[in-house]
């Protein structure tokens, strides 16, 4: 089926049109001067994910932001410095469970913060790696954590017309170099609209989705998947 068919199915899920985005390439280049990330393998496709959070989440002074499955990413610290927000990063990667300074160790479905204490959550190329029922468990936890009007961003949202799960230990790029999906990553899930409804939207009915399609994603990087979603916590 065509990509237009997929967009039509996403409109059915949300009850509103998929929002078309044309990224200002010059603005993205400016963002790259603001957000410095020197980790290996950080290319413009990855920087674009953080740009989406920066541009579309609406983070402001006094907000509380968590970068979910962040590992060693510095974006939460950028959010704190740039917007005057409180920034946390969460990951199983941290050896100690619980909140330790600005790092939160443990499962993303069990974050030890009070109900309604968070205004923004984001997952950057990580939601698809949540194994078993952890995708459903996480969105329930996000619904609990978010204040009314708070937002959860999933970028990119890997969704197509067929549901699939892939398990392996990495992939090979165009130059024959093998890369892991991330430290310990061994699983990837592609949703179709029906599974996204059952596994995500039905599990957190107070989170209303807005789907976005980046029309000029290829102008940024050829490996960008052009769909992302923001789920807003409603009363």
N, C-alpha and C positions, 0 to 999 in steps of 0.2 A: 504494500500500500504506500501511497505517497506521503511526504512529510506534511502536506496540507491536510490529509486525513487525520494524522496524529494531532495537529493543532486543533482541529475540530473536536476531537475526543477530549482534549484538555479543556476546551471551552465548556464541554458538557460537565466535566468534573467540578469546575469552579463556578459555573453559572454566569461567567463573564468572559469577554473576549480575551484571548492571549494578547499581552501587551508587547508591541513591537518596539525594539530598542535599536537605535543607531548610535553606536559609540563614537564620541568625538575623539579621534585618534590623537590629536594634539593634547587633549585633556588627559588621556591615558599616559602619554609621554611625560606630562607634568607630574602625574601621580608617581611615576617611577623615580623622579627626583626627590620626592617626599618620603616614600617608603623604601628603605634600604634593606635588602635581604640577600646576604652573601652566602647562603647555604648552597652546597653543590646541587646541580640539576634544576635550579630555579630559572626558568625561562619565561618568556612573555605569556605563554599559556597559563602558567601558574600565577604570575603576577596579576593577570586579568581576574582571576578568582578573587583576590584581595581587593582589586579595584571595584568589583561589583559590591562587596561589603561596604567599602568606603563610600561609594556613590549612591547606593540604593537602600541601605538599611536606615538611614536617617539618624545615626548616632549623634548625641549631643552631650553637653556638659551635665554631669551628674548621673548619666546612664550607667547601667551595669551590663557589661558585655562578656560573653564567654565564647572563646574559639574552641569548638569541640573537635576532639581528635587532632590536636594541634602539634603534638610531639615537641620538636624544638623550634617551632615557628615563632618569630618575634612580633607577629601582627598584633596580638593583644596589647603588647607594650606600645606599639605605634598608636593604637586606638586611644589608650590612656593619655599619651603625650599630646596627640594631635587634637582630640576632641574634649579633653578634660573629663573623660569617663573613667570608671573603674574597669580594668581589663583583666580577665582571667583566661588561662589556657588549661584545657582538660585533656588527659590522655591516660590510657592503660600503661603507657610507656613509663610513667613516673612510678618509681618503686614504692613510695609511701602512699597509701590510700588516704583520702581526705583532703582538706584544704591546707596548703602549706604556702603561706605568702600569696602569690598570684598564680600558683600552680595547683590543680586539682587532680589527684590521682584516683584511679579506679574506673569502673564501668560508667559510660556516659548515661546509662539508664538509672544510675544511682548516685546522683550528685547531692552532697550533703549541704544544701543551702535551703533557706526557708521558702515556703510557697509564695509565689508572686514577687520574688526578690530580684528578678532579672528582667532587663528590658530588651536585650538583644542576644541572639544565639546565631552562630554561623558554622557551617560545615563546608570546608573547601576540599573538594575531591576526596571525601571520606565517607559519606553516608552509604555509598554503594559497597563499602567493605564491612558493614555491620552484619555479622553472621547470625544464622539461626533466627530467633525472634527479636533480636536486639534492635532492629529497625523499628518495630512496633513498640517495644518497650521504651525506646528512646523518645519517640514522639509523645507518648503518655507523660514521660518525665518533663519534656519541654513544656507541655501544656500546664503542668503543675508549677513549674518554675517561673513562667512568664507572667508579668503583670498584664492587666488588661491594656490592650494597645501595643503590647510587646510583639516582637517579630523574630521568626526563625527563618534563616536563609539556607537553602541547599543549592550549592553551585559547584559544578554543573549538576543538573538532575538528569541522570542517565535513564531515559525513558524512550521507548519505541513501541512498535506494534506487537512485539513478541516478548514474553517474559523469559529470562534466562539467568542461569548462574554459572560462573566460570571459576574453576579452582586450578591454580598452578603456582609456580614459584617465580614467575616473572615474564617479561616479554622482550623481544629483540627489536631494536629500532632499525631505521633505514641503513645505518652504517654497520649493522651486525653486532652492536653492543647490547648486552643483556642488562636489563634494569628490573629491580624489584618494584612493586607497587608502593612500597614503603617498608620500613623495618617491621617484620613480622606479618606483613599483609600477604594473604594467600587466597583471597576470596573476593569476587566482584559480582554484583547483582545488577541486572538490567530490568527495570520495571516495564510493564505495559500499563495502560490506563486502568484496567480492572484490578490488577494487583496493587497499584498505588492507592486506589480507593480502599481496598480491603485491608491492606497492611499498614497504611499511614492515615488516611483521612478518617476512616471509621474508628480508629483507635484514639483519635484526639479530635472529637467533634467540635471543640471550641476554637480550633485553629482553622481559619478560613484561608484557602490558597489563592494566590495570584501568580499565574504563570507568565513568564517572559521569554521572548524569542529574540536573540541578538542577530539582526539581519546582516550586519557586516563583520561578524566574528572572524572571518577569514582575513580581514584587513589587519587584525591584531596578530593572529597566529593560526596556522593551518590545522592545528590539532585541537582547537577549542570546540567543545560540544555546545551548541548555541542555546540550550534551554536551561533556565534556572527558575526556582520557585521561592516565593516568600509567603510564609504562613503567619497570619496575624492572629493574636489572641483576642477573642471577642468576649464580651461580658456573658 
